[in-house]
Structure formats: C-alpha cells, structure tokens
Amino acid sequence: MTTAQAVVDVEGLTFTYPKSAEPAVRGIDFSVDRGEIFGFLGPSGAGKSTTQKILTGLLTGHGGTVSVWGKDPASWGSEYYRRIGVSFELPNNYQKLTALENLEFFASLYEGPTQDPMSLLERVDLAGDARTRVGKFSKGMQMRLVFIRALLHRPELLFLDEPTSGMDPVNGRRIKDMVRELRDQGCTVFLTTHDMATADQLCDRVAFVVDGKIAALDSPAEHKVSRSRRMVRVTYRGYAGNDLQTKDFPLDGLADDEEFRALLREGHVEALHSQEASLEDVFIDVTGRALA
C-alpha cells in the first residue's frame, strides 16, 4: 500500500526474460517508505535480483508499474544514479588500484560534492590499507570497500546485496551500525540477503519472495510471532542436584498454572524462554526451502 512517505512503490510488477517460457516476476506489490530498511528475501531464482535490477534501472520492459520518487527508474536518466547507491554482492573494485584510488576515481564521476574517502575508509577499518592494491584484499575487505564506495555521494536510496558477506563479526557489526545510522538520517535501504540474522537485526519490514511473488510481508517480529509455539520453556536445576532440566508450559493460562508457579517458587530457575520462531524458521516455512 502506498503512503505519503513512500520512496518506492511497486504495483503488479511482472517480468519475463527473452526466450524464457516462465516469468521471473509474477505480480509483485510493495512500497518502501523514506527512512525504512526493507528486506527482500527468498531462495535463489525467486525473482529478487530481477526486481532489484528493475529498481536500479538496469532492466526495462517490465509489466505493472514501478515508481521511485514518482517516476519509473528507467525514465530518470543519469540524475537517478546521483540519488541512489548500490553495493553489490560480488566485489567489482579495480584490482590494480589502491583502495584510496578506487574511491577517488568513483568520487570523480559525480558532479556534486562527495564524502572524504579517508574518513570512509576509517569508518570500516581500512585506513591502514588505503594505499594497498585492492588485488591483495580479502573478500571481506573488498566488500567493505564496495559498501563505502556506495556511500560516497550520500545517496538517498541505498541498495544492499549481502552487505556483510565474507566479514568477521566485528566488521559485520560495523557495517550494520552504519546502515542503522543511514536509516536514522533518512536514507531508505533496500536489502537483499540470505543472512537471516542480518535481516532480523536491520530490517523494519521483510518481504519473502517465492516463485516471483511475495508470499509474506511484515516486520521481523510479526513474522516470528505468527509462527511461534505458544509455549514457555523453563530451564532449572533439579531439586536433588545440580543437573539442568527443562520443562515446557503452555503460554495460555500460564499465570494460573500451579506447576509453573511452584517451579518458580521452589526450583532454581536458570532461564525462561518463549518458543519464538527464528527468521530462518519463517524463511523455511514460507518458502518451503532451507537456506543455502
């Protein structure tokens, strides 16, 4: 449903590749508000990349309507690429240039002001490698460079494809913190990933795409709650020893469950957990497929 704040509005989107008998996208509807991190998740071949290519103006000839800031991406011209940023899953840096030279080159392509490359390199812990040829970088280092390259011109709409791929937890957290900062500053983020933890931590809403259609769209919390077992698991120490034991109790009527209340009073409770589904559980339930 379109809102007054919508940056992206997609209605009835369809697309069929030449010589293909089956459409890659079969009628997709969604909108993305300003300052929202929107997750677009699904198994390989579901239509995610096709949709992203249409939104970034790389594919034309679609059915339905696609509007970004009120216009079809393909009709914007070069101005569009001054307003959006794209961070690809596969690093496409110039391998014979240094990290700093890569950023300086791309900054030179924009007519307006750009961010200081060294400041961006410092944000992702690459300042010490600024003058190292990118061909010597690990995949994680290259991904960090691709990410900050997309930020050079302060885009209003950012497309991220597997932004933390190949990164250790520390650098992955740096990137996620920066994405949250961008969102808080009003930047809109369109995120595709197979990393359910990243989607859960970052996204305001998540769309699950299956066979070219959106099968479910909601906040991560609502997705998980809708598929959760209404049970509470209590982990406690046994009365006669130190062995850990668990027992499940129905969430409904829990306040009046005498056995549960007695365990809280008399047992040594170590943990209480609702049996909430994970976003990976939701993915498998909605798509019918395990994560690759």
SVG drawing of the C-alpha trace seen along z (x, -y; Angstrom):
<svg xmlns="http://www.w3.org/2000/svg" viewBox="-6 -20 56 55">
<polyline fill="none" stroke="black" stroke-width="0.4" points="0.0,0.0 1.4,-3.4 1.9,-6.0 2.6,-9.7 6.2,-8.9 6.7,-6.2 10.0,-6.4 9.5,-3.1 6.1,-2.0 5.6,1.3 2.3,2.5 1.6,5.6 5.2,6.0 5.9,8.7 8.9,9.5 9.8,12.3 13.3,12.7 13.6,13.1 13.4,16.8 12.0,17.8 8.7,19.6 8.1,18.7 8.0,15.2 10.7,14.4 8.4,12.0 4.6,12.8 2.8,9.8 4.6,8.1 3.2,5.3 5.0,3.4 6.1,-0.1 9.1,-1.3 8.9,-4.4 11.5,-7.1 14.0,-6.1 12.9,-2.4 15.2,0.6 13.2,3.0 14.3,6.6 13.7,8.6 14.4,12.2 13.8,15.5 15.6,18.6 17.7,18.4 15.6,17.9 12.7,16.3 12.9,13.0 14.8,10.9 17.7,10.0 15.3,9.3 13.3,6.9 16.4,5.2 17.7,4.7 14.4,3.1 14.5,0.8 18.1,-0.2 17.2,-0.9 19.2,1.9 16.3,3.9 13.4,2.4 10.3,3.9 8.5,4.9 4.8,5.1 2.9,3.3 4.2,0.0 7.4,-0.8 7.8,-4.2 10.8,-5.7 10.2,-9.3 7.2,-9.3 8.9,-8.2 9.9,-4.9 13.6,-4.3 14.4,-3.9 12.9,-7.3 15.1,-9.2 18.3,-9.3 21.7,-10.0 20.2,-12.0 18.9,-8.8 22.4,-7.5 23.2,-10.7 20.4,-9.8 20.9,-6.1 23.8,-3.9 24.4,-0.2 26.6,2.2 27.0,5.4 27.3,9.0 30.3,9.7 33.1,7.1 33.8,5.2 36.7,3.0 39.6,2.1 42.1,4.7 45.3,2.8 44.3,-0.4 44.7,-1.0 41.6,-1.3 42.0,-5.1 42.5,-5.3 39.3,-3.3 37.3,-5.7 38.9,-8.8 38.1,-7.6 34.5,-6.9 34.1,-10.2 35.4,-12.0 32.4,-10.6 29.9,-12.6 29.3,-16.3 28.3,-17.3 30.2,-17.1 31.3,-13.7 32.4,-12.4 36.1,-12.3 37.4,-8.9 39.8,-8.6 37.0,-9.3 35.0,-6.5 38.0,-4.1 38.5,-4.9 34.8,-4.0 35.3,-0.5 38.8,0.0 40.6,-0.2 42.5,-3.4 45.7,-1.4 45.3,0.3 44.3,-2.8 47.4,-2.7 47.4,1.1 46.4,2.5 42.9,4.0 44.0,7.2 45.7,8.1 42.5,7.6 40.5,10.5 36.8,10.8 35.7,9.1 38.0,6.2 36.7,5.8 33.1,5.9 33.8,3.1 35.3,1.1 32.3,1.7 30.0,0.7 31.6,-2.7 32.0,-3.3 28.2,-3.3 28.1,-6.0 30.5,-8.4 27.8,-10.7 25.4,-10.4 22.6,-8.5 19.0,-9.0 18.2,-5.4 20.7,-2.6 20.5,0.9 22.5,3.5 23.1,7.1 24.6,9.3 26.4,6.4 28.2,8.4 29.2,11.3 32.8,12.6 33.1,10.4 34.1,11.4 31.6,10.5 33.4,7.3 33.4,5.8 29.9,7.1 28.7,5.2 30.5,2.0 28.6,2.3 25.2,2.9 25.8,0.0 26.5,-2.3 23.3,-1.1 21.3,-1.9 22.9,-5.4 21.9,-5.9 18.4,-4.9 18.2,-7.3 19.4,-10.1 16.5,-9.5 18.2,-7.2 16.0,-4.4 17.6,-1.0 16.5,1.9 18.3,5.0 18.6,8.5 20.4,11.2 20.4,14.9 21.7,14.0 18.6,14.1 20.4,12.7 21.3,9.6 17.8,9.2 16.3,9.7 18.7,7.1 18.4,4.5 15.0,4.6 11.9,2.7 9.9,4.9 10.7,8.1 9.1,9.5 9.6,13.2 9.6,13.8 8.7,17.2 8.4,18.1 8.1,14.5 5.5,13.5 5.6,12.0 4.4,14.8 4.6,12.8 5.3,9.3 5.6,7.9 8.0,6.8 10.5,9.5 8.8,9.6 5.4,10.2 6.8,12.9 8.3,14.7 5.3,14.4 2.9,15.6 4.8,18.9 5.8,19.3 4.8,22.1 2.7,20.7 4.9,22.3 7.4,21.2 10.4,23.4 11.9,23.3 15.5,24.4 16.1,25.1 18.3,27.0 16.9,30.3 15.7,30.3 18.1,33.0 21.2,31.9 22.8,29.6 21.7,31.2 19.9,28.9 16.4,29.9 13.8,28.3 10.0,28.3 7.6,26.6 4.4,24.9 1.5,23.6 1.7,19.8 -2.1,19.5 -3.2,19.7 0.4,19.6 -0.4,17.2 -2.8,19.8 -0.6,22.9 0.2,24.3 3.1,26.4 4.7,23.4 4.2,21.3 5.6,24.0 8.7,24.3 9.3,20.6 8.9,20.7 10.8,23.8 13.1,24.6 16.4,22.9 15.4,21.4 18.2,20.6 16.3,19.4 12.8,18.7 12.3,18.7 9.2,18.3 9.3,20.7 9.6,18.0 10.4,18.9 13.5,17.6 13.5,15.7 15.2,18.7 12.2,20.8 9.9,18.3 12.0,18.5 11.8,22.3 8.0,22.2 7.2,19.6 9.4,20.7 9.4,24.5 13.2,24.5 16.2,24.5 18.8,21.7 21.6,22.4"/>
</svg>
